[in-house]
Amino acid sequence: MQPSQKVGKTYHDSTKHSYLSVMLDPNYVDASTQPSPFKFYPKFYRRLKLNVKNPIHSFLWLTSAITFEKYYQDEPYKLRVNPSAGALYPTEVYVQIRGIEGIVDGIYHLEVANNCLTLIYELIDDGLESYILANNRIIGFIFLISCVYYRSSWKYKERSVRYCCLDSGHHLGAIAASTYLHNRNLQLLFDFDKLALNADLGFENKEFITACAISGEFQEKKVRRLRLKVPFVCGTDYFEANQFIEDGYQATATSGSSQKQLEYPQFDFDKERFYQTVWNRRSIRRFQKKSISAKDFWNILQEVQKPIPTENFEDIEIYSVIHRVEGILPGLYQGKRLVKAGNFNDKVGYLCVNQALARDSAVTLFFVSNYSNYQTAMQVAGFLGQRVYLFSNYWDIQCSGIGAFYDDETQEFLETKKDVLYAMVIGK
Ligand SMILES: Cc1cc2nc3c(=O)[nH]c(=O)nc-3n(C[C@H](O)[C@H](O)[C@H](O)COP(=O)(O)O)c2cc1C
């Protein structure tokens, strides 16, 4: 095992759930103490209201939009294009915009609560490129995803070291869906100088950059580092530090990920229907135990595994526990290979911390990996998870992410030595 992998594994291993650990700490919280899920820069910063009829605005809006509002115990909840463990939304988006007509060159915070861009930094000969790519200048958009980790650790404590990264991967997936719908190019980056960016963007210890997504034209030109620091603004109304998460982030932020050649996926979805799918995406709360067709299932699995446009990568293997797919023998599959036959719905419901969703689904998926870089691997798992949501919903199949499972028992059931990073359920 490489030293970098060992570092990530330490954080994975110390956040494992077991039957006993969940019994001892079921994560009950007083909802009235939830930290704010929205970040706002002070009101004197210049803002640009997004207008969905403008294609550039619509492109940015759809990366993070609020798509549904509901009341729970008299509290309003705003759900978004991206799912999030416990609907806590630790992720924020910053976007550098350069050379786009009608928009001042600068770094903007995407203020999700009000559908606007807040200008936090004006560019001269400097920019984010110098932290991310050597000798390149981007005409277009550089997105940064960050995590305001306390929003998640408030409830999930140490295990949110996982959920922050999974949520970040989902948010990257939402950006990918918006670039697809707006016919724009996209490249994801996980290996860059995140720590210097955290310092220069004024995040202190309360927020950290996890990933970058570039959509634009690459020009060969050197760009200076930011000439000024951005002032600190807290992403929550109050904050409690969690040293474990801060250490876990730092330890996994600097080591290299596995590398691969840049490859772009080709999808052939009906754009109008896909747009509606992004807009209406939701997590299922209860399945009716109906079957799905084999054609739909293999289709989803095949589309999900199309290339991810990045050079920094971690390979994720997908196991499927098939409960209810017409014409496919129930059992555990690794790709199309049957590992063991059987009706494992009760077993899998139990493994996912007794969640009925995993018992009543048509298929429960498990993402496993032998990563080099844990932070990257978890984000790639989340990115694939966003594809599972969108591609299932596109074919009228419901879906949910499952972050809670008994780690060791699940690994044993799957008969794998790789770490289990994430689970997902699909069905009707
Ligand atoms: C990383 C992650 C883990 C999740 N884990 C669970 C889970 O264990 N059980 C569950 O019912 N939902 C789970 N969800 C679904 C969230 O509860 C859901 O995304 C959130 O409530 C927002 O609702 P929406 O997806 O309908 O917008 C998870 C979602 C994500 C992204």
The ligand as an SDF file (V2000), in Angstrom:
LIG
                    3D

 31 33  0  0  0  0  0  0  0  0999 V2000
  -23.7520   11.3360    0.0760 C   0  0  0  0  0  0  0  0  0  0  0  0
  -25.2260   11.1010    0.2920 C   0  0  0  0  0  0  0  0  0  0  0  0
  -25.6450   10.1630    1.2330 C   0  0  0  0  0  0  0  0  0  0  0  0
  -27.0200    9.9510    1.4380 C   0  0  0  0  0  0  0  0  0  0  0  0
  -27.3920    8.9770    2.3220 N   0  0  0  0  0  0  0  0  0  0  0  0
  -28.7070    8.7070    2.4890 C   0  0  0  0  0  0  0  0  0  0  0  0
  -29.1130    7.6360    3.3310 C   0  0  0  0  0  0  0  0  0  0  0  0
  -28.2830    6.9210    3.9280 O   0  0  0  0  0  0  0  0  0  0  0  0
  -30.4560    7.4050    3.4570 N   0  0  0  0  0  0  0  0  0  0  0  0
  -31.3960    8.1590    2.7840 C   0  0  0  0  0  0  0  0  0  0  0  0
  -32.5980    7.8970    2.9190 O   0  0  0  0  0  0  0  0  0  0  0  0
  -31.0280    9.1830    1.9680 N   0  0  0  0  0  0  0  0  0  0  0  0
  -29.7180    9.4610    1.7950 C   0  0  0  0  0  0  0  0  0  0  0  0
  -29.3280   10.4740    0.9320 N   0  0  0  0  0  0  0  0  0  0  0  0
  -30.3470   11.2900    0.2260 C   0  0  0  0  0  0  0  0  0  0  0  0
  -30.4980   12.6610    0.9170 C   0  0  0  0  0  0  0  0  0  0  0  0
  -31.2190   12.5070    2.1200 O   0  0  0  0  0  0  0  0  0  0  0  0
  -31.1800   13.6560   -0.0280 C   0  0  0  0  0  0  0  0  0  0  0  0
  -30.3120   13.9250   -1.0910 O   0  0  0  0  0  0  0  0  0  0  0  0
  -31.5460   14.9600    0.6580 C   0  0  0  0  0  0  0  0  0  0  0  0
  -32.5320   14.7820    1.6360 O   0  0  0  0  0  0  0  0  0  0  0  0
  -32.0520   15.9840   -0.3500 C   0  0  0  0  0  0  0  0  0  0  0  0
  -33.1780   15.5300   -1.0450 O   0  0  0  0  0  0  0  0  0  0  0  0
  -33.2240   15.3980   -2.6300 P   0  0  0  0  0  0  0  0  0  0  0  0
  -32.1100   14.4620   -3.0380 O   0  0  0  0  0  0  0  0  0  0  0  0
  -34.5900   14.8680   -2.9290 O   0  0  0  0  0  0  0  0  0  0  0  0
  -32.9860   16.7480   -3.2170 O   0  0  0  0  0  0  0  0  0  0  0  0
  -27.9720   10.6990    0.7000 C   0  0  0  0  0  0  0  0  0  0  0  0
  -27.5400   11.6240   -0.2410 C   0  0  0  0  0  0  0  0  0  0  0  0
  -26.1910   11.8160   -0.4630 C   0  0  0  0  0  0  0  0  0  0  0  0
  -25.7500   12.7880   -1.5080 C   0  0  0  0  0  0  0  0  0  0  0  0
  1  2  1  0
  2  3  1  0
  2 30  2  0
  3  4  2  0
  4  5  1  0
  4 28  1  0
  5  6  2  0
  6  7  1  0
  6 13  1  0
  7  8  2  0
  7  9  1  0
  9 10  1  0
 10 11  2  0
 10 12  1  0
 12 13  2  0
 13 14  1  0
 14 15  1  0
 14 28  1  0
 15 16  1  0
 16 17  1  0
 16 18  1  0
 18 19  1  0
 18 20  1  0
 20 21  1  0
 20 22  1  0
 22 23  1  0
 23 24  1  0
 24 25  2  0
 24 26  1  0
 24 27  1  0
 28 29  2  0
 29 30  1  0
 30 31  1  0
M  END
$$$$
